[in-house]
Every structure is written in structure tokens, then in C-alpha cells.
Amino acid sequence: MESIILYIMTQESLGYFSFVLHSHLPWVLNHGVWPHGTDWVNEAAAETYIPILLELDTLVEEGYSPKLTIGLTPVLCEMLSHPSFIAGFIDYLDGKIVAAEDDYEDFTRNQYSPERIKLTMFWKEYYLKIKDAFVNRYGKNILGGFKELQDKNLLDIITCGATHGYTPLLSKESSIDAQFQTAVNNYKKHFQREPTGVWLPECAYRPGYTWKNPVSGEEFERPGIEYFLAKNGLRYFFIDTSLLMGGLSQGVYAARFPLLNELWKQFAMQYKDHPTNFEKT
């Protein structure tokens, strides 16, 4: 084993690899429960965020340094630290545990297959484990779990645009600047340090260019997105390869799917224009 490791380490490096995860959800608290209300963030916490924390903690306990980069958007940070999420998440887990117990009784009574019965117990044990980790291991503070790992230099937490706004299409430079200025302030609030990296919403990047007002014809220079990142102390970000190297346009979505074309033709044949009695602005 030692000779293999030595061989690998003496070879010329082929490049660099960064393991980066990005997490974001829109604000769903106080906007219903299912399917796109609080169940959305509860499910993500139970089946993604806490399991990631548990796995990272396990690696650390085994002597490994994960060196993971994870993006936590300002909107997500505010939700995970909100009192209504904390209380509601525990209720969500309790509901899952009770549902698994009910399924166990129902499947046993109706003589379902042993596999199905085992599955109910799997989910009961799973949600009990998640609840125990949330309450006892992380003190009902998911962000605190990630912060502790970052404070130990075991991972790097990056931020994102404040509202996950699509920055290349924001019409005002002040709006773009506000997205990242607010993101930095939010990051300092939750992690007590300055962020160094950022995940651009939708990986959307815009270089500097000359913009022409379509109405007045006036032209002026608009800076690239990196200008606003540097202004707010953000030192690195990620983009798709095509944005750097250039690539071919994939065209209109419907053009690549014959069935969608048929549906569009059917709609177009049946469509009738309805005249309006008011002036359009």
C-alpha cells in the first residue's frame, strides 16, 4: 500500500478537483404545508442537510478531513434558523414516526410481505435518528453544525445572491450590488466571519459589455458580475464551462421534442383570437 501511495504522489498533477454542493430553497415558511410549503424545507432538512452533517461528522471521527465546499443561500439560512421551522420540523419528524408505526400495524394485520413490514421499521428508525441528531447532537441548529465544521477548517461554506435573483437580467447595477452586499451581511450574521466564495444563482454570469437602451438608443458600459463580487470581498465563484469556452445554442426547448411540437400545433389550430375592448399599454 505504501508503494502505491508513493507512486501516486510522485506523478505529475493532472489538475484540481473541488467537491462543491449547492443548496437553496425559496421561502416556504407560512406558505402552506404540502406540496410546496413547509414540507419542502422539512423534507430537505430530514433527508439532505442533517444526513450530510452526520456523514461529515462520521468522517471526522474516523480521522478524515472532508474539505467539502457547500453553498447555503441567505434565504435558506434564514429559514433553517427561524423559530417556526425549528418547532415545525420536530412536529414533522414526529408525524413521520407515527405514520411508520401505523403502517407497521396495518401491514402486520393485513399480512403484507415481510419486506414491506421491514420497510416501515426502517423509516421509523430513520426519523428517530434524525430527530435525535437535530435535538441532541446539533441543539436544533443545523447551521451551527456546518459552522462548527467550518471553524475547524474541515469545510468551506459559500454564500449566494440574497434572493437568488438572476443577476445578469437585473436592470440596475445597484440591485446587483445589493444582492451580494446583503448576502455577505447575512453570512456574517450566521457564521461570524466574512465569506470568501459565492455560488452565482443558476450559475448565471455576465461579462462587462456595452449596453444600448432599446428605447432611447443611449449606450453605456455595464461591468461584469465579477466587479460586484470583488467589491463585496467575494474571491471566487463557479460558472458552467460553456460560459467560459463558448458553445452552441440548444435552441427552443420545444424544438427538441416532437411530442411538444404536436401539442403546440394542436393548440395553434384551435386557437381563436379574442378582441379586447380596452387600450393596451
C-alpha positions in Angstrom: 0.0 0.0 0.0 2.8 2.4 0.8 4.5 1.9 -2.5 1.2 2.6 -4.3 0.7 5.8 -2.4 4.2 6.9 -3.1 3.7 6.2 -6.8 0.6 8.3 -6.9 2.2 11.2 -5.1 5.2 11.3 -7.3 3.1 11.6 -10.5 2.6 15.0 -12.1 -0.7 16.5 -11.1 -3.4 16.3 -13.8 -5.4 19.2 -12.4 -7.5 20.1 -9.4 -10.8 18.8 -8.1 -13.3 20.7 -5.9 -16.3 18.9 -4.3 -18.9 21.6 -4.2 -22.6 21.2 -3.1 -25.1 23.9 -3.6 -28.3 24.2 -1.6 -31.2 26.5 -2.0 -34.9 26.6 -1.4 -37.4 29.5 -1.9 -39.0 30.9 1.2 -41.8 28.5 2.1 -42.5 29.2 5.8 -46.0 30.4 6.4 -47.0 29.5 2.9 -48.9 26.3 3.4 -47.6 22.8 4.1 -47.8 20.5 1.0 -46.5 20.1 -1.6 -44.6 23.4 -1.9 -44.9 24.7 1.6 -43.1 23.8 4.8 -42.9 20.1 3.9 -40.4 21.1 1.2 -37.9 22.5 3.7 -38.7 19.8 6.3 -38.0 17.1 3.8 -34.8 18.7 2.7 -33.6 19.0 6.3 -34.5 15.4 7.2 -33.2 13.8 4.0 -30.3 16.0 2.9 -28.9 18.6 5.3 -28.8 16.6 8.5 -27.7 13.3 6.8 -24.8 15.3 5.2 -23.8 16.7 8.6 -23.9 13.2 10.2 -21.8 11.8 7.4 -19.3 14.6 7.7 -19.1 14.1 11.4 -18.5 10.4 10.9 -15.6 11.1 8.5 -14.1 13.5 11.0 -14.4 10.9 13.8 -12.6 8.4 11.6 -9.8 10.8 11.1 -10.6 12.2 7.7 -10.8 15.9 6.7 -13.7 16.2 4.3 -12.6 19.5 2.7 -16.0 20.0 1.2 -17.4 23.2 -0.1 -21.2 23.8 0.4 -23.3 26.7 -0.6 -26.0 27.8 1.8 -28.1 30.7 0.4 -29.3 33.6 2.6 -32.9 32.6 2.1 -32.2 29.0 3.2 -30.1 30.2 6.2 -33.0 32.4 7.4 -35.5 29.6 7.1 -33.3 27.0 8.9 -32.8 29.4 11.8 -36.4 30.6 12.0 -38.3 29.6 15.2 -41.3 28.4 13.2 -39.1 26.0 11.2 -37.5 24.6 14.4 -40.8 23.9 16.0 -42.5 22.7 12.8 -39.6 20.4 11.9 -39.9 18.4 15.2 -43.7 18.1 14.5 -42.9 16.9 11.0 -40.5 14.2 12.3 -43.0 13.1 14.9 -45.6 12.8 12.2 -43.3 10.6 10.1 -42.6 8.4 13.1 -46.3 7.9 13.9 -47.0 7.2 10.2 -44.4 4.5 10.1 -45.8 2.9 13.3 -49.3 3.0 11.8 -48.1 1.4 8.6 -46.3 -1.3 10.7 -49.6 -2.2 12.4 -51.6 -2.1 9.2 -49.1 -4.2 7.2 -48.8 -6.7 10.0 -52.5 -7.0 10.5 -53.1 -7.5 6.8 -50.2 -9.9 6.4 -48.2 -7.8 3.9 -44.9 -9.1 2.7 -42.0 -9.2 5.3 -40.1 -6.7 3.1 -42.9 -4.1 3.4 -43.1 -4.6 7.2 -39.3 -4.2 7.5 -39.5 -1.0 5.4 -41.9 0.6 8.0 -39.4 -0.1 10.7 -36.6 1.3 8.6 -38.4 4.6 8.3 -39.3 4.7 11.9 -35.7 4.2 13.0 -34.5 6.7 10.3 -36.7 9.5 11.5 -35.9 8.7 15.2 -32.2 9.0 14.3 -32.8 12.3 12.5 -34.8 13.7 15.4 -32.2 12.7 17.9 -29.4 14.3 15.8 -31.4 17.5 15.4 -32.4 17.9 19.0 -29.4 16.4 20.9 -26.4 16.5 18.6 -27.0 19.8 16.9 -29.1 21.6 19.5 -31.8 22.3 17.0 -29.3 24.4 15.0 -28.5 22.9 11.6 -26.4 26.0 10.6 -24.5 25.6 13.8 -23.5 22.1 12.7 -22.0 23.4 9.5 -20.4 26.4 11.2 -18.6 24.1 13.7 -17.1 22.2 10.8 -16.0 25.3 9.1 -14.5 26.8 12.3 -12.4 23.6 12.4 -11.2 24.2 8.8 -13.0 21.0 7.6 -15.2 22.6 5.0 -15.9 25.9 3.4 -19.3 27.5 3.4 -20.1 29.8 0.5 -22.9 32.2 0.0 -25.2 33.2 -2.9 -27.3 36.1 -4.1 -29.6 37.4 -1.3 -32.8 36.5 -3.1 -31.4 34.1 -5.6 -32.0 36.7 -8.2 -30.9 36.1 -11.8 -28.2 38.8 -11.7 -27.4 39.1 -15.5 -31.0 40.3 -16.1 -31.3 42.7 -13.2 -31.8 46.1 -14.7 -29.9 48.2 -12.2 -26.3 47.9 -11.1 -27.4 48.9 -7.6 -29.7 45.9 -7.5 -26.8 43.5 -8.4 -24.6 45.1 -5.8 -27.4 44.8 -3.1 -27.8 41.1 -3.8 -24.2 40.4 -2.8 -23.8 43.1 -0.1 -26.9 41.6 1.6 -25.6 38.1 1.2 -22.3 39.0 2.8 -24.1 40.6 5.8 -26.4 37.6 6.2 -23.4 35.3 6.1 -21.6 37.3 8.9 -24.8 37.1 10.9 -24.9 33.3 10.8 -21.3 32.3 10.6 -19.5 35.2 12.3 -16.9 35.6 9.5 -16.6 37.0 6.0 -17.4 34.7 3.2 -14.8 34.1 0.6 -16.8 32.3 -2.2 -20.2 32.6 -3.8 -22.4 30.4 -5.9 -24.0 32.6 -8.6 -27.8 32.0 -8.7 -28.4 29.5 -11.6 -24.6 29.8 -12.3 -25.6 32.9 -14.3 -22.7 35.1 -15.3 -22.5 38.2 -17.4 -19.2 39.8 -18.6 -18.8 43.5 -18.9 -20.3 44.9 -22.1 -21.7 48.0 -23.8 -25.5 48.2 -23.2 -27.8 50.0 -25.6 -31.1 51.3 -24.3 -33.7 49.8 -26.6 -35.9 53.0 -26.3 -33.6 56.0 -26.2 -30.6 54.4 -28.0 -28.3 55.6 -25.3 -25.2 53.5 -24.8 -23.1 52.9 -21.6 -20.8 50.4 -20.2 -22.1 47.8 -17.7 -19.5 46.0 -15.5 -19.3 42.2 -15.3 -20.7 40.3 -12.4 -17.2 39.8 -11.0 -17.0 43.6 -10.3 -19.7 43.4 -7.7 -18.3 40.2 -6.2 -14.9 41.8 -5.8 -16.4 44.9 -4.4 -18.1 42.8 -1.6 -15.0 40.8 -0.8 -16.0 37.6 -2.6 -12.9 36.0 -4.1 -14.2 33.0 -6.2 -17.3 31.8 -7.9 -18.4 29.0 -10.3 -19.7 29.1 -13.9 -20.6 26.5 -16.5 -17.9 25.5 -18.9 -19.9 26.8 -21.8 -19.8 30.4 -20.4 -16.1 30.3 -20.4 -15.3 28.4 -23.6 -18.4 29.3 -25.6 -20.8 26.8 -27.0 -23.7 26.2 -29.4 -27.2 27.4 -28.5 -29.5 24.5 -27.9 -32.4 26.4 -29.4 -36.0 26.5 -28.2 -37.0 23.7 -25.8 -40.0 22.5 -27.8 -38.0 22.1 -30.9 -36.1 19.1 -29.4 -39.2 17.2 -28.5 -41.6 16.1 -31.3 -44.5 15.4 -29.0 -44.4 19.0 -27.7 -44.4 20.2 -31.3 -47.5 18.2 -32.0 -49.2 19.6 -28.9 -48.3 23.1 -30.0 -49.7 22.5 -33.5 -53.0 21.2 -32.0 -53.2 24.3 -29.8 -52.5 26.6 -32.7 -55.2 25.0 -34.9 -57.8 25.6 -32.2 -56.7 29.0 -31.0 -59.0 31.9 -31.7 -58.1 35.5 -31.0 -60.5 37.3 -28.7 -60.7 41.0 -29.4 -60.5 43.3 -26.4 -62.4 46.5 -25.7 -59.6 48.3 -23.9 -56.4 50.0 -25.0 -53.3 48.0 -24.4 -50.4 49.8 -22.8 
